[in-house]
Amino acid sequence: MKSVACLSSVRAACQHTAACLPHGLPLVRAAAAPLTALGRSATGGDSVGLRSAVVQQPLHGTRVNAAAVVVRQVSAAAARPPMAPGRRDHEVAVYRLGGCVGAAPQPSQYSPYTKPRSRVDVKSLFEGDVIPELCSRLAGLPSSERTEGLATLLGACAEYGLDSRSPLVRILIDESLQLLGRHGGDVGLAQLCHLGEVAYTLEGRSSAVLAEVLNSVGFAVAEGALGPGEAVGVYSLLALCHDPASRRQSHTLSALHRQTQRLVHRLRAGQVSDILQLLVKFQQRQAISLVLRLSHRASRVFRAFSDDEVVKVLSALTILGQHDEELLAAMEEHLPGRLEKCDPDLISTVMEYCLQTRCRSKPIFEAVAEDFVRRGEKHTTLQIAKQVIAMGRLNYLPQCSSHMFKKLESILSTRFSQFQPRSLIEVLHACIHLERIPLNHLSRVFSPYFLQRLQVQGEPLDRNALGQLTQLHLATSLECDFYWGPRLPYFLHVKKFSSMDQAFETPMDSLLYKLVRGPLTELLGGNTYSTRTATPCGYTVDVEICLDEGGLVLPPSLWEHTHRRMALCLDGQSRFCNNTHHLLGKEATKRRHLRRMGYEVVQIPYYEFERLRTSQEQVEYLHNKIFPIIFKFSHKF
C-alpha cells in the first residue's frame, strides 16, 4: 500500500496539531488557489519561515496532489525538532524523507544504514480531534485531491492496525462514502484505485467504499479515458478483490483488456511486466490477443527490463502458454551480455521458459553453459537442475560440454545430499539425452537408501519418477556394458513408456500416418506392417516391418519367423524443437535405444514428406528411405 504521507509525520502532526494550529502555522505554502485559502492562519495572515515539504506523487499519477500537501505540510510543521540551545538555524542539517524534517544522520561507509526511530508516541496518533480536524481541512479541496487525502488517512489507520469498526475509521469511511456518492464520477482513476485498495485492506470484499469505487471504476473504464499508469492501477485493484462470479467485474475486466490493447505501444517496461503478472492472477488464458501484444511490446523494450522484470515477464508467459518469436530474438540479442552479472534466478527462469516453449536457442544456451562453467558452484541446486534439464530435454550439447560436465560432476560429488531426490533424478535423466551416462552417481541412485529416501520425504515413486529410473537403468544396460554397479529392482520397472503427459515419447502423428499409409501399402504390396507396436523394453514403435533372414518383408502370418525388425519413426512437428529440425532429447534417446535393441531405424520427418505433392513422389521417397537398408541387410547374408 502506498501512503502519501509518511506514518511518522502523521503521528507527529496528530500529537502537535492542537499546539501548532492556533499559533498560525500554515498548512501549505503553494501557488494553487485552494491551498492558498487553506494556508491562512487563525488571525488571517500568512505565516512565513516554514520550508515547503517535498510532496510524494499519488499512487498511479504524476500530478502533485493538494490533499497530500495538506497532510504533509501539517506533519512537517509539527514534526520539526526543537533547536538546540546556542545553535543557529543554518547549522542544523535538515533532511527530508517522505515529508519528514529532522537532523540528517550520517551513514557510515562500513556500517549498514538503519532508519531513524521516531520518538513520537504511537498512541497519540489517533487521540483527540486530529482526524476530524484534517477531514475538515480537506473538505474544500477538489474531489480527486480530497479522495487522495482520505485514502492517505485510511492508510495510516490500516498501518496502525485500527479495526474497521473504530470510531475514527468510521468517520473516514463515512466521509469517503459521501464523497463517492456525490462526486464519484469526478474522481480520478488513480485516486479511486488508491482508495479502493485501502478500503479492501480494512474491510475486505464486503466494504461499501470498495463497492462504490468499483462502480466508479467500471464507468470510467467503459468511457475509455485510460492512461498506461491508470490501466496498471485498475488491474491491481481488480486483482486484489477479483470475484469470478461477479458479472460486473467480468465486464469491467473485458473492457479493460480492450482499452489496454489500444495503448500497449505506450507502456513502459515495468508496466508491461506488472500487467502480465496481474493477468496470471486473473488466470486470463483467454485474453490471447492482449498477451501476444504485451509479449510483442516486451520484445521492443527488453533492454529496459531489470532482471526482476525479465523474470516476471518470462514466468507469466510460461504460465499463460504464449510464445513470441520477436521476444526470443530480443532475448538472444540482449541476454548473453547480461548473464555474467545477473542473478542466477534469471538464468534459471530463461532456461525454464525455453524448455516450456521448446526454444532451442544457440546464443542463449552457449552463454548459459559458459556461465555455468565459470560460476556454477555459486548456484543453488534448483537453479542447476533447471539449466541442465532444459539442455537435456531440448537435446542441446554446448561447445564447452566437456568443461560443463566436469563442473556438474564436481558439484554432484560435493553437494549430492543437498539435491532434492526428485530434482536429482531429473538432472541425471537429462544427462542421458545428451549421451552422458552419470555412472559415478547411478550406484547411489539405485541404492535402497536413496529409493527409501524418496518415500520418506513424502515423494512417492509415481509413474514419471519410475519411468526416469527405468530409462536410466536401460541406458546403463544398452550403452554401458562395463557397468557392474547396482541396478534398479525389476519390480520398479515401468512396462510402457507411453503416458498421457508424453514425458518419454511423443505419440505418432495421426495426420502424418494417414499421408504415409497409402504410399507405404503400395510400396510393400499390401498391409505387411504393424502400427503402434510395443517393444519388450517399453518403447512404442510407430510402424514396424518384419524381415526374414534374406531381408524380405514378411506377411503377418509369418511374423513368428522374424529375423530382423525395421522401425519407421513418423516424426510430426511435436517431436522437434520449436522451428528447428532438431529432435527433442526424449526422441533422440528413444532412437538410440531402439538401434541398440537391434532395430533398423528409419526416420520419416514431416518437413520432408509434406513437400511431396504426388503419390508417385511419395512412393519413391519411401523406397529410397526403406530399401537401401533392406538391400544392405540382405547383402550381408
N, C-alpha and C positions, 0 to 999 in steps of 0.2 A: 504494500500500500504506500502510496506516495503522498506524504503530507507536505503542504506548502510551508507551514511554519514549523520550525524545529520544536520538539517537545520541551526541551529545557527552557526555550524562550517563552513558550506559552505558560509554563509553570511560573517563571519569574514575573510575567505580566499579571497572572492571577494573584500572586502574592502581594504585588505592589501597586496594582491598578488604583485601589482606593486612595493610596497616598499620592499617586502621580497625577491623576486626572484633575483634582481640584486646583493644583498649582499651575495649570495652564499649559502642560506639555502637550504638544500637538500629536495627533495620531499619525499624521503623514505630512511630509513636505514634498509635493509633486505638482506637476503642471496641470494634471487633469482637473476639470472643473468640479466634479463631485467630490474629489478628495480635498480640494481647497476649502470647501464648505465644512467638511468634517474636521479639517485641521484647525479650526478656530478654537481658541481656549474659552474657558468659562467666563472670562472677563471680556471676550470679544476680540482680543488681539491675537496676532500671530506670534508664536514663540520662535525664537532663533537659537542657534548654537547646538542644535541636535543633528548629528550626522545621519544622512538618509541610509536606510538599511539596504543591503543587496537583496533584490527580490528574486525568489526562485520562480521558474516558469510553471504554468499549470501542467496537469498530468500529461495531456497529449497535444497541447498547443504551444504556440511560440509568442503569444501576446502577453504583455505584462498585465497581471491581474490586480485590480484595485482592491478586491477583498483580501488578497494575500498581503498587500501593502498595509492595510489597516491592521491586521493581526500582527504582522511582523513589526510594524513601527511601534505599536504599544509594547510589544515584547522587548524590542531593542532598547527603548527608553527606560523600561523598568529593570532590565537585567544588567544595565551598565554598572560596573563595580565602583565603589566609592574611591575617591582619590586618596592616596596615601599622604599623610602629613608631610609637608615640606617638598612635595614633588609637583612639578609643573605639568600642565596638560600635555605639552608636546613630548614629555619624557615617558609618557605611558604608551607602551607598544599596544596598538589596537589591532585586533584581527576580527574577521567576520567569517563565520561558518554557519550557513543556513539562517542568517539574520541575527545571530548571537554576537554580542560585542563584549570583549573582555581582554585580559592581558594575554598576549601571544606566547605560547610555550615554545621553547627552542628544542626541537627534537635532536637527540644525539645522533651522530653519524653511525654509531655502532649499536645502539640500543633501539629496539622497535618502538614505534610511536604508539602511545596509548591516548585514547580520547580523554580529555579532562573531565573530571567528575563535577557534577553540578552540586552546589551547596544548598539549593532551594529545596524546601520541604515538599515532598511529592503530594502530601495530603492537602496542602494549601491550594493545589491546582483547581479543585472544584469546590472551594469554600466560599461563602458569601454570595454576592450577586455578580460575579465576574462574567459568567457566560451570558446571563440576561443582558448585562451591560454591552457585551460585544455584539449580541444579536441586535440590540437597538442601534448600535453604530453601523451595522451592516444594512439596516433596513432601507437606507436611502440610496443604495448602490443599484446599478443595473442588474437585471435578472441573472445573467451569466456570472457576474462577479459576486453577487450575493450567494449564489449556489456554490461557488468555489469556496467561499468563506465558511458556509455551513458544513460543507464536506470536510474542510480542514478541522473544524472544531469537533465534528463527529469522529474524525480520525484520531484526534487526541484522546477522546473518550475511549475509543477502542484500544489504543496503546496503553492507557492507564488501566484497562480491564474493567471498566464500568459495565454493568448489565444493561440490557436494552430497556429494563423497567425502571431504571434510575430516574428520578425526577428531572435531573439536568439533561439527561439524554432524551427524555420525553419532550422537553422544551424544544430541543433542536430538531427532533423528528416532526413535531407539530409545525414548527416554522418551515421545514422543508416541504411538508405536505401542502401547506397553504401556498407556498411559492409555486410548487409544481401545478397545483390546481388552477391558479390564476394566470401564471406566465410560463407554463411548461413548454409552450411552443417557441418561446423567445430565448430559451436557454441553449447555449452551445453544446454540441455533442461531447466535447472534451470534458466540460463540467458535469454533464449528465452522467457520463461513464464514471467519473471520479466519485460522484455522489452514490451511484448505484453500487460500486464496489464496496464503499464504506458501509452502506446500508446492509449489504449481504453479509459483511463481516459481523455486524452487530446483531442482526435478526434472522439471517438465513433467507431461504426462498420465500418464506411467508411474510416478508417485510412489505408493508404497504407502500413505503417510499420506493422500494425496488420495483413494485408493480407499476407505479406511476412513471418511474424512469424508463422502464421497458416500453410502455405505451408511447412515450415521447420519442424514444429512440426509434421505434418502429415507424412512426410517421416521418421522422427526419430521413431515415434510410429510404423510405418509399419515394420521397421527393427527389432523392439523388444528389443532394448537395454534400458530397463527401470529399475530404482530402485524404491523402495517404495516412497521416497520423490519426485522423479520426476513424478511418477504417480499422486500423490496428486496435484502437481503443474499444470500438464496438465489438470486434471479435473477442477481445479479452473479457469484456463484460458478459457476453453471451456464453463464453466457455466456462465462466465462473458459476453461472446459475442455469446452465443448459438443462432443459427438460424436454426429452424427445417426444413426450406425449402432448406438449403444448403446440397447437396448430399455429398460434400467433408467432411464437418464436421460430417455428419452421418457416413461415412466410417471411419473417424478418431476415432469417439466415439466407434464404434463397435470393431475396432482393440484395442482400449484402454481397453475395457471390457475384451477382451480375454487375453491381457497381464497382467491385474490386477489379473485375476483368477489364473494365474501361480505363482504370488508372494504374494498371500493372507497370506500364512504362515509366511511371513517376516514382515508383517505390525505391527506397534506398536498400542497401544490403541488409541492414538489421531488420527492417520492416519485412523483407521477403522471408527471412528465417523465422521471425515471430509468427507471421501468418501461417506458414507451413506447419509449425509446431501446434498452432491452435487448431488447424484442420485435422490434425491427428487426434486431438482431444475430442473433436466432434465426430470422429470416425467417418469423415466425409469422403469415402471412396467413390461416391457417385459424382463428385464435383471434378470430373476428369479434366474438363476444359480449363478450369481455373488452375488446377495443379500443374498442367502442362505449360500454361502461360507463366506461372511462377517459376517453374523449372527453367524455362527459356530465359526469363529475366535473371535468374541466378547465374546462368552462363555469361550474361553480359556484365554483371557486377561481381564476378567471382573473385577478382583481385582484391576487392574492398572487404571481403569477408574476413573476420577474425577466425582463429582456429575453432573457438567455441561455436561460432555461427556456421562454419562448414560442417561441424558435427551435427548440429541441429538440422540443417538442410538435408544432408545425406540420410540421416536417421529417419526423418519424416518421409522422404521419397521412398526409402526402403519399405516402410510400413504401408504407405499408400500404394505401393506397387507400380510406380511410374518411372520411366527412364527416358532421358533426352540425349540424343547424340551430341548436340551442341554443348551440353553440360559436361559430357565426357571429354570433348575436345578442350574445353576450358580447364578441366582438371589436369589433362595431360600437359597443357602449356604452363600452368602456374604451380602445380603441386610439387613436381620434382625438386624445384629450388627451395621449397619451404620445408621439406621433410627433415633437413639437418637440424633445424632449431625448433620444430613444432613439438607439441605434446604427443607422446606415443598413442594416446587415446584417439587422436585424429587419424593416425596411420591405420589403426585397427578399424575405425569406422569406414575409412575409404576402402579397405580390403573387403569388409563385410558388404558394402554397397556393390562393389564389383562382383562379388560372389552371387548376391541376390539377383543382379541384373545380367549375369553371365558375361560380363565385360572383361575380356582378356586383353588388357592394355599393357603393351610392352614398355612404354616410358614409365608408367606408374609402378609396374611390378619390378622393373630393374632398379628404380630408385628405392623402393621399399626393401629389396634384397640387400642393396649396398648399405642402407641404414641399419638393417638388422645385423650385418656383419660388423659394422662399426660400433654399435651400442646396444646390441640385443640383450646383453646381461642386465641392462637397466629397465627393461620392460617387465611388466607383470606377466604371470603365467597365462592369464586370459588373453592379454594382448598378443603374446607369442602364438598362442593357439589360433587366433583369428587370422594372423598373417600366413601361417603355414597351411592351414586348412584351405584358405582361398587359393593359394598357389597350387595345391594338390588337386583340388576338385576342378579347377579350371585348366589343369594339365599344362602348367607353365613352369619350365625349368630355366631359371635365370642363368646368365653368363657366369656369374660368380657362385654357381651352385656348390662347387667343392668347398669354398670358404663358408658358405651359408650353412651347409650340413655339418661342417666341423663345429661351427658355433652352436648349432642346435644340439649336436651330440654332447658338447661340453655343458650346455645348460641343463639338458636332461640328466646328465650324470650328477651334477651338483644340486639340482633342485627337483629331483624326481618326486619326492614326497610332498612338495608344495603344489603340484598339479592336482586338480580335482580328477578323480578317476575317469569320469566320462570325458572330460576335456583331453586327458592324456591319450585315451583310446582313439579319439578323433584325430589327434596330431599324428600318431603312429599310422593310422589308417590312411591319412592323406599322403604320407611318405611313399606308400606302395604305388600310388597313382603315378608317381614320378620315378618309379623303378629304383627306389631307395628303400631296401628292406631293413628295418631297425632291429637287427639281430641282437645287439647288445642289451636291448630292453624287452624283447619278446619273452625271454625267460622269466622276467619279473612280472610281466602282464599275465602270462599263463599260469602263474603260481597260484595255489589255492588261497594264499593270504590275500592277494590282490582281488581275486574274484569274490572273496568273502567281504573285503572292504567295500566293494560296490554295493552289496546288500546292506551292510551295516550302516552306511551313510544314507540310507533311505532311497537309494537309486537302484531299483530292481533291474534285473537284466531283461530289458524289453527287447523287442524284435530288432531294432536298429543296433543296439549295443551287441547283441548276439551275432547279428549279421556282420558287423565290423570285425569282431573277434574271429568269426568263421573265415572271413576273407583274408585276415592276417595269417591264420593257420594255413589256408590254401596257398598263399603266396610263398610261405616257407616250404611247403611240400612240393610245389611245382617249380619254383625258381631257385631254391637253395637246397640242393641235395646234401650239402655238407653240414647242415644244421642238425644237431643231435640234442638240442635242449628240450625243455618241457613243451608239451603240446596241449591244445585245448581239448578237454574231455569230450568224447564223442556225443554224449547226451546233451551237450550245449550247442551242437552244430545246428544251424538252420537248414531245412531241407530245400527251400527255394529262396532265391534272392529277390524274386519279383515281389513288390509290395505296392501299396496304394500311394505312398509318398515318393516312389521311384528313387529311393536312396542309393540303389546299387546298379540298376539297369533301367533304361527307358523303354517302355513298350513299343512294339513295332507300329510304325505309322500306317494306319489302315488305308489312307488315301494313296500313299505310295505303293502299298501292296496291290491295290486294285489296278494301278497302272502297270505293274510288273507282271501280274498273274497271267494275263493273256499272252504276251510275247514269250514268257518262260515256258508255258504249256506248249506253245507252238515249237519252241526250240527243242524241248526234250521229247516231243512226240506223245505227250499225254501228261496226266497228273501223276507224275512219278516222284513227287516230293511231299514232304510234310511241313506243316507250319506250327510255329509256337511250340517247339519240341523242348522238353525239359531234359537237361543233362544230369548225369549222376552227381555232379558237384553243385548243382543248384541253379546254374545259369539257364536262361531260355534262349533258344536259337530261333531266329525269325523264320528262315526257310532252311530245311535240312535235306540234302541229297545224298543217297547211299550209293556207294560204288563197290564193285566186286574186285577181285584180285587183279584183273586186267584193266581196271579203270572204266568199265562200262557201268552205265546208270542202271540200277536195279529197280524193277517194279515193286509195288507194295507187297505183293505176295512172296517176294524173295528177300525181304529186308532182314530176315534172320541170318542170311549169309553175307551180311555186310562186312567188308574188309576195310573200308576207308569211308570217312564221312566228310562232307563239304557243308560249311555253314555260310549261308548268304545273309549278310547283315544289311537290311534295308534301312539305311540311316536317314531318317527325317530331320527336319530343321532343329527339333528339340534335342538332338543328340550332340549338337555342336555349340561352341561358344557363340555368343551373340555377334552376328555379322562377320563370322570368320569360317574357315574350313578346318578348324582345329576341333577334334573330338574332346568331349568332356573327359575328365580324369577317370570316372567310373567306366565309361565306354572303352577307353584305351586299355584299362586294366582287364576288362572282360575279354577283349580280343586277344590280348597277350596270354591269358589263361586258357582260352579255347585252343590256341595253337599248341600250348604245352600239353593239352589233353589229347592231341592228335588230330584235331580238326584242320581242314584246309579252309581258311577264312577268306571269303570274297566280299569285298565291300561295294555296295551299290548306293552311293550318296545321291541325295535328292537333287543337288545342284548340277549333277551330270545327267541324270536320267530325264529331268524335266525339260532339258533343252532339246530333246529328241522329238521331232514332230510327227513322223510317220511310223507305222508298225514295223516296217522293214528296217528302219534305223534302230528301233528298239531291239529287234531280234539280233541284228548284227552287233549291237553294243553288248548284249548279254553273252553272245557267242564269244566275243573277244575277251570277256571277263572270265567265263567259266571254262571253256575248252582248252585254253593253254595250260591250265592247272591239271585238267584231266589227261591231256596228252603227255604232260611232264610226268604224271604219276604212272601212266601205262608204259611209258618209255623206260622207266626204271626197271620194270619187270619183264 
